[in-house]
Amino acid sequence: MIDQALLNILACPKCKAAVKPEGDRLVCQNAACGLRYPIRNSIPIMLIDEAEKPGEPRKP
């Protein structure tokens, strides 16, 4: 689980919108962007190259 204080300051690196946790991903709240960033070992990987696009299959 990610600390709420950290969630309050995290933003999508592509569009700068807020993100929210959904399972083992942080999801950009901008409907036009919608990138999903993985969380590994309780650390969000906020790299655009690591993100999944909406509708794209989940990466392992």
C-alpha atoms as one frame of an Amber mdcrd trajectory, in Angstrom:
protein
   0.000   0.000   0.000   1.217   3.486  -0.822   1.170   6.149   1.862  -1.646
   8.681   1.404   0.772  11.603   1.788   2.746  10.288  -1.198  -0.427   9.769
  -3.241  -1.375  13.384  -2.586   1.766  14.657  -4.334   2.115  12.114  -7.163
   0.977  13.104 -10.644   1.083  11.503 -14.064   4.448  12.445 -15.604   2.878
  12.712 -19.066  -0.112  15.003 -18.445   0.401  16.082 -14.805  -3.071  14.875
 -13.720  -3.731  13.189 -10.375  -3.333   9.425 -10.062  -5.244   6.961  -7.909
  -4.454   3.388  -6.881  -6.273   0.527  -8.597  -4.914  -2.833  -7.514  -1.200
  -2.983  -8.270  -1.283   0.097 -10.527  -1.609   3.865 -10.224  -4.051   5.128
 -12.834  -3.992   8.610 -14.332  -7.326  10.346 -13.749  -7.212  12.300 -17.021
  -9.596  10.435 -19.362  -7.596  11.573 -22.401  -4.393  10.047 -20.964  -5.364
   7.159 -18.654  -1.877   5.665 -18.340  -1.465   2.930 -15.708   1.801   2.914
 -13.761   2.948  -0.280 -12.016   3.642  -0.486  -8.294   6.516  -2.849  -7.465
   7.511  -3.631  -3.874   5.310  -0.728  -2.697   7.198   1.670  -4.998   5.296
   3.384  -7.820   7.204   3.234 -11.113   6.278   6.617 -12.567   8.078   6.253
 -15.898   6.116   6.834 -19.105   8.023   3.985 -20.800   6.887   1.574 -18.044
   3.220   2.653 -18.167   0.413   0.728 -19.826  -1.925   2.562 -22.167  -5.706
   2.244 -21.735  -6.954  -0.945 -23.363  -3.439  -2.389 -23.565  -2.874  -5.810
 -21.959  -1.245  -5.811 -18.549   2.532  -6.092 -18.466   4.028  -8.690 -16.124
